[in-house]
Each structure stands twice: as structure tokens, then as C-alpha cells.
Amino acid sequence: MRLVFLGTPAFAVPTLERIVEAGHTVLAVVTQPDRPRGRGQNPAASPVKEAALRLGLPVYQPERVRRPEAVEYLRSLAADAMVVVGYGQIIPQSVIDLVPDGIINVHASLLPKYRGAGPIQWAIIRGETRTGVTTMRIDAGLDTGDMLLAAETEIAPGENAVDLGRRLAVMGADLLVETLARLADGTIVPQEQDPAQATYAPLLKKEDGLIDWRQPASAIHNRVRGLQPWPGAYTTFRGQTLHIWGSRQGPDSPKREGHRGRGPGCVSLRPLGVACGEGTLELLEVQLEGRKRMSAADFANGQRLSENEILGEPRT
């Protein structure tokens, strides 16, 4: 097929590579403009742009894909279809109408569950044990188009969003190539999504990472796993921000009483744990504001923690 590929993050790179390996003609790779990154805030290419240049593919970086000049450029390519993976902009109807075989999206959930910008993160945060990838034809809605193919996988108990994202990226790449082949030979029957089964995975915000120690340890552990790499799960310690990068559920404790009968947020030592609304959360890896990541044991020793320490702001 003659294709245009639209994508930006690292999650999209395996799909672009598999399309090329499968022998499809990629007429152009459309990705977001270079954005400031790092301490120097110098413009940096997206992972997809870096992959496209490595593969020798032409790159187009419009500020807005809906602008007339961008639409006309895409029209001039006369592609059979477009593939979208995490592009980062809503695709307007004026672009959808350009290609006879439609625009095919790889979405990192089992649609119609977890429509939206953060399906991997929210699936973990909400305690799902299974997820997957779905290919769909884009329409004017938010992840509401007809489903083409899906592949399912388990979420491992300790798996975080970064690790799961890497696995789903490879699954999505394979599924997209299979989708293109089966569209070409006419063996896919598109399926409408059931709106009654839809759930949403909104764009993550900084405040999503703030830990409420009154929640069960299981819910906080899921938040630690799901909010990586950004914004991360965090609390406060002696007036500073403390990120929790690694955790596991500790022993159960009486409901709403916290560890050893003390309130949520109370610290216990050996191993370093925090009382929650139900159960305790054992801390494995932390990062104090302005410091490097370190093991919880090194943190406890370095800060000379005592059993009466409290994490988190006092809550009423």
C-alpha cells in the first residue's frame, strides 16, 4: 500500500518500522514539530522523526495538520491510506476524506474501554489485569471509529506503564501490519463500538500523581505503577516533594486504621512502609526533591527516619 504515517512518541516507532519491513511504501512521515527538551530547552526531534530519518523517509512537521496548506500537502501525496499512532493532534474530517482506504489507528486498549490520551496509564491505575491493542478506522469522534482487529494480553502484577507500553507497542505494530494485509484481501469485517461499554482515559495532569494515603494500599500501588514516567506518584516529606517510583503491597492492617493502628501516612521501618487507609505500602525506590533516585533503604538511612514520621500533608 501507499501510506502516510502520522505519529510522534516512542510507542509509534515499532509500527513505523514494521510497515517498512512489510514492504509498504511510506510516502511521508508526519510528526509534531521539534519541541524544547532537557535543561537547555533546545529543540529536539520526536522519536518518530528520528526513526524516519534513520529509515530514509521524508518527514513533514506541520504546526497544525488541519491547516489548509497541510491538507493540500497530504492530498498531493495521493496515498491509499494513512496510519496514525499517537500523533498528538485530532485528525479533521478534511484529512480523513483524503484517502480511499481510510485512516487506521493503533490504540493501546481493548476498545471501547479506555478511549482517550492515557489508556495504558489509566488501565493500570484502575487495577485492570488485562488490556491490549485495537486497530480502528478513525472517524470524527474521540476513538469512536469502527474496530478492525484486537489483540489481548495480561498486565503483570508488578508491571508499570513504561514496561507495559513497550510490550503494547510491539503488539500494536504486528497487529497493524496484519490489519493492512487483511484489509487488502477483504477478510476484515469492521465492528461498531458499543457506546454503553465505553470508558475514558483522560490526559494525565500533574495533580493526578498526588498520593492520598487514606486510599487502600492496592490503589496507591496501582497509581505508582501507572503514573510512570510522568507525572509519577508523589507525596510530601518534611516539606519537600517525595516521588515514589517503586512499591509493593505490604501486610494488611485494619480498615481505616493504618499500620499498627496508626493513621494513614505513618511510616514504619525495616522494611520501609507507609500506613494506608487499608493495608500498608512498602516503598522500594524513591526520589526526594532535587536528589537522585535511590532505594528506600538508603533513603531511610540517609534521612534517619523514625517510626513516628508522617508522609503527606495533614488532611481533615
C-alpha positions as CSV (number, residue, x, y, z in Angstrom):
1,M,0.0,0.0,0.0
2,R,1.0,3.6,-0.5
3,L,0.8,5.1,3.0
4,V,1.2,8.2,5.0
5,F,2.3,7.6,8.6
6,L,1.3,10.1,11.4
7,G,2.9,9.6,14.8
8,T,5.1,11.2,17.4
9,P,6.1,9.2,20.6
10,A,8.4,6.2,21.0
11,F,5.2,4.0,21.2
12,A,4.7,4.6,17.5
13,V,8.2,3.7,16.3
14,P,7.8,-0.1,16.2
15,T,4.7,0.3,13.9
16,L,6.6,2.6,11.5
17,E,9.5,0.1,11.4
18,R,7.2,-2.9,10.8
19,I,5.3,-1.1,8.0
20,V,8.6,-0.6,6.2
21,E,9.7,-4.2,6.8
22,A,6.4,-5.4,5.4
23,G,7.2,-3.7,2.1
24,H,4.6,-0.9,2.2
25,T,5.6,2.4,0.6
26,V,5.7,5.2,3.1
27,L,5.2,8.4,1.2
28,A,5.7,10.7,4.2
29,V,6.0,10.6,7.9
30,V,4.0,13.4,9.6
31,T,5.1,14.2,13.2
32,Q,4.9,17.1,15.6
33,P,7.3,20.0,15.3
34,D,10.6,19.8,17.2
35,R,9.9,20.8,20.9
36,P,12.2,22.2,23.6
37,R,13.6,19.4,25.8
38,G,16.1,19.0,28.6
39,R,17.8,21.5,30.8
40,G,18.9,23.6,27.8
41,Q,15.4,23.6,26.3
42,N,16.9,23.1,22.9
43,P,14.5,21.9,20.1
44,A,14.6,18.1,19.9
45,A,13.2,15.7,17.3
46,S,10.4,13.4,18.3
47,P,11.2,9.6,18.4
48,V,9.2,9.1,15.2
49,K,11.2,11.8,13.4
50,E,14.4,10.2,14.5
51,A,13.2,6.8,13.3
52,A,12.0,8.2,9.9
53,L,15.4,9.9,9.3
54,R,17.1,6.6,10.1
55,L,14.9,4.8,7.7
56,G,15.4,7.4,4.9
57,L,11.8,8.6,4.9
58,P,10.6,12.1,4.1
59,V,9.4,14.0,7.2
60,Y,6.7,16.7,7.4
61,Q,6.1,18.6,10.6
62,P,3.1,21.0,10.3
63,E,2.2,23.0,13.4
64,R,-1.5,22.0,12.8
65,V,-2.5,19.2,10.5
66,R,-5.9,20.8,9.9
67,R,-4.4,23.9,8.3
68,P,-5.2,24.3,4.6
69,E,-1.5,24.0,3.5
70,A,-1.1,20.8,5.4
71,V,-4.3,19.3,4.0
72,E,-3.2,20.2,0.5
73,Y,0.2,18.6,1.0
74,L,-1.4,15.4,2.2
75,R,-3.8,15.4,-0.8
76,S,-0.8,15.8,-3.2
77,L,0.7,12.5,-1.9
78,A,-2.3,10.5,-3.3
79,A,-1.9,7.8,-0.6
80,D,-4.2,4.7,-0.4
81,A,-4.5,5.0,3.4
82,M,-3.0,6.7,6.4
83,V,-1.8,5.2,9.7
84,V,-2.0,7.1,12.9
85,V,-0.2,6.1,16.2
86,G,-0.1,8.7,18.9
87,Y,0.2,11.6,16.6
88,G,-1.0,14.1,19.2
89,Q,-3.5,16.1,17.2
90,I,-7.1,15.4,16.3
91,I,-7.4,14.4,12.7
92,P,-10.1,16.6,11.0
93,Q,-12.6,15.3,8.5
94,S,-10.9,17.2,5.8
95,V,-7.9,14.8,6.2
96,I,-10.0,11.7,6.8
97,D,-11.7,12.3,3.4
98,L,-8.4,12.3,1.5
99,V,-7.7,8.6,1.4
100,P,-9.9,5.9,-0.2
101,D,-9.0,3.2,2.3
102,G,-9.4,5.4,5.4
103,I,-7.1,6.3,8.3
104,I,-6.2,3.4,10.5
105,N,-5.3,3.9,14.1
106,V,-3.4,1.7,16.6
107,H,-5.0,2.3,20.1
108,A,-3.4,0.9,23.2
109,S,-6.6,-0.6,24.8
110,L,-9.4,-3.0,24.1
111,L,-11.9,-0.6,22.7
112,P,-14.4,0.7,23.6
113,K,-12.7,0.7,27.0
114,Y,-10.2,3.4,27.7
115,R,-10.8,5.8,24.9
116,G,-8.6,8.9,25.1
117,A,-5.0,10.0,25.7
118,G,-3.8,7.8,28.5
119,P,-5.1,4.2,28.0
120,I,-2.0,2.4,29.3
121,Q,-1.7,4.5,32.4
122,W,-5.4,4.5,33.4
123,A,-5.8,0.8,32.9
124,I,-3.1,0.2,35.5
125,I,-4.3,2.9,37.8
126,R,-7.8,1.4,37.8
127,G,-6.5,-2.1,38.6
128,E,-7.1,-3.8,35.3
129,T,-5.5,-7.2,34.9
130,R,-5.9,-7.5,31.1
131,T,-5.6,-5.0,28.3
132,G,-4.5,-5.0,24.7
133,V,-4.4,-3.1,21.4
134,T,-7.1,-2.4,18.9
135,T,-6.9,-1.2,15.3
136,M,-9.7,1.0,14.2
137,R,-10.8,3.3,11.3
138,I,-10.7,6.9,12.5
139,D,-13.9,9.0,12.4
140,A,-14.6,12.4,13.7
141,G,-15.1,11.3,17.3
142,L,-12.6,10.5,20.1
143,D,-11.6,6.9,19.4
144,T,-15.1,6.0,18.3
145,G,-14.5,4.6,14.9
146,D,-15.2,1.0,13.7
147,M,-12.9,-1.6,15.2
148,L,-10.9,-3.8,12.8
149,L,-8.7,-6.2,14.8
150,A,-7.7,-6.6,18.5
151,A,-5.0,-8.4,20.5
152,E,-5.2,-9.1,24.2
153,T,-2.6,-9.5,26.9
154,E,-2.3,-9.8,30.7
155,I,-1.0,-7.0,32.9
156,A,1.6,-8.5,35.2
157,P,1.1,-7.6,38.9
158,G,4.3,-5.5,39.2
159,E,4.3,-4.2,35.6
160,N,4.4,-0.4,35.3
161,A,3.2,1.8,32.5
162,V,6.6,2.1,30.8
163,D,7.1,-1.7,30.6
164,L,3.6,-2.3,29.5
165,G,3.8,0.4,26.9
166,R,6.9,-1.2,25.3
167,R,5.0,-4.6,25.1
168,L,1.9,-3.0,23.6
169,A,3.9,-1.0,21.1
170,V,5.3,-4.2,19.6
171,M,1.9,-5.9,19.7
172,G,0.3,-2.9,18.0
173,A,3.0,-2.9,15.3
174,D,2.3,-6.6,14.5
175,L,-1.5,-6.0,14.6
176,L,-1.3,-3.0,12.2
177,V,0.6,-5.0,9.6
178,E,-1.9,-7.8,9.9
179,T,-4.7,-5.3,9.6
180,L,-3.3,-3.8,6.4
181,A,-2.9,-7.3,4.9
182,R,-6.4,-8.4,5.8
183,L,-7.9,-5.1,4.5
184,A,-6.2,-5.7,1.2
185,D,-7.6,-9.2,0.8
186,G,-11.1,-8.3,2.2
187,T,-11.1,-10.6,5.2
188,I,-11.9,-7.9,7.9
189,V,-15.5,-7.1,8.9
190,P,-15.4,-3.7,10.7
191,Q,-17.3,-3.8,14.0
192,E,-19.1,-0.8,15.5
193,Q,-18.2,0.1,19.1
194,D,-20.9,-0.1,21.8
195,P,-21.0,3.3,23.4
196,A,-22.6,1.7,26.5
197,Q,-19.3,-0.1,27.2
198,A,-17.1,2.9,26.7
199,T,-14.7,4.2,29.4
200,Y,-12.3,7.1,29.2
201,A,-8.6,7.6,29.8
202,P,-8.1,11.4,30.0
203,L,-4.9,13.3,29.6
204,L,-2.8,13.0,32.7
205,K,-2.3,16.0,34.9
206,K,0.4,16.8,37.4
207,E,-2.1,16.6,40.3
208,D,-3.0,13.0,39.3
209,G,0.2,11.9,40.9
210,L,-0.5,13.2,44.4
211,I,-0.9,10.3,46.8
212,D,-3.9,10.2,49.2
213,W,-2.7,7.8,51.9
214,R,-6.3,7.3,53.0
215,Q,-6.8,5.1,49.9
216,P,-6.2,1.4,50.1
217,A,-2.6,0.2,49.6
218,S,-3.6,-1.6,46.4
219,A,-4.9,1.6,44.8
220,I,-1.8,3.6,45.7
221,H,0.4,0.8,44.4
222,N,-1.5,0.9,41.1
223,R,-1.0,4.7,40.9
224,V,2.7,4.3,41.5
225,R,2.9,1.8,38.6
226,G,0.5,3.6,36.3
227,L,1.9,7.1,36.5
228,Q,5.4,6.4,35.1
229,P,7.3,8.1,33.6
230,W,5.1,11.2,34.2
231,P,3.9,12.7,36.4
232,G,4.9,10.0,38.8
233,A,3.3,9.3,42.2
234,Y,4.4,11.7,44.9
235,T,3.8,12.8,48.4
236,T,5.5,15.2,50.8
237,F,8.2,14.6,53.3
238,R,9.4,17.2,55.7
239,G,8.0,19.9,53.5
240,Q,9.6,18.6,50.3
241,T,8.2,16.5,47.4
242,L,9.0,12.8,47.5
243,H,8.4,10.7,44.4
244,I,7.6,7.0,44.9
245,W,9.0,5.1,41.9
246,G,8.8,1.6,43.2
247,S,6.5,-0.1,45.7
248,R,4.6,-3.3,46.6
249,Q,1.8,-4.1,48.9
250,G,2.7,-4.8,52.4
251,P,0.8,-6.7,55.1
252,D,-2.9,-6.0,55.6
253,S,-4.0,-3.8,58.5
254,P,-7.4,-2.9,60.0
255,K,-9.5,-0.9,57.7
256,R,-9.1,2.9,58.1
257,E,-6.7,2.4,61.0
258,G,-3.5,2.1,59.0
259,H,-0.4,0.3,60.0
260,R,-0.2,-0.8,63.7
261,G,-3.4,1.2,64.5
262,R,-1.8,4.5,63.4
263,G,-3.3,6.9,60.8
264,P,-2.6,6.9,57.0
265,G,0.8,8.3,56.1
266,C,2.6,6.9,59.2
267,V,6.0,5.4,58.5
268,S,7.2,2.0,59.7
269,L,10.8,0.8,59.3
270,R,12.5,-2.4,58.3
271,P,11.2,-2.6,55.6
272,L,10.2,1.0,54.9
273,G,6.4,1.0,54.8
274,V,3.6,3.6,54.9
275,A,0.2,3.0,56.5
276,C,-2.7,3.4,54.1
277,G,-6.5,3.5,54.5
278,E,-6.3,-0.3,54.1
279,G,-3.1,-2.2,54.4
280,T,0.5,-0.8,54.1
281,L,2.6,0.1,51.1
282,E,6.2,-1.0,51.1
283,L,8.4,1.6,49.4
284,L,11.2,0.2,47.2
285,E,12.6,3.2,45.2
286,V,12.1,6.9,46.0
287,Q,13.4,10.3,44.9
288,L,13.5,13.3,47.2
289,E,13.1,16.7,45.5
290,G,16.4,17.8,44.0
291,R,18.1,14.4,44.6
292,K,18.7,11.2,42.5
293,R,16.5,8.1,42.7
294,M,17.6,5.7,45.4
295,S,16.5,2.6,47.2
296,A,14.0,3.1,50.1
297,A,16.5,1.6,52.5
298,D,19.2,4.1,51.5
299,F,16.7,6.9,51.8
300,A,15.6,5.8,55.3
301,N,19.2,5.5,56.5
302,G,20.2,8.8,54.9
303,Q,17.3,10.7,56.4
304,R,17.4,9.0,59.8
305,L,13.8,8.1,59.6
306,S,11.9,7.2,62.8
307,E,8.7,5.3,63.3
308,N,6.7,8.5,64.0
309,E,7.4,10.1,60.7
310,I,4.4,11.2,58.6
311,L,4.3,11.3,54.8
312,G,1.8,13.7,53.1
313,E,0.1,16.9,54.1
314,P,-2.2,16.7,57.0
315,R,-5.8,16.0,55.8
316,T,-9.0,16.9,57.5
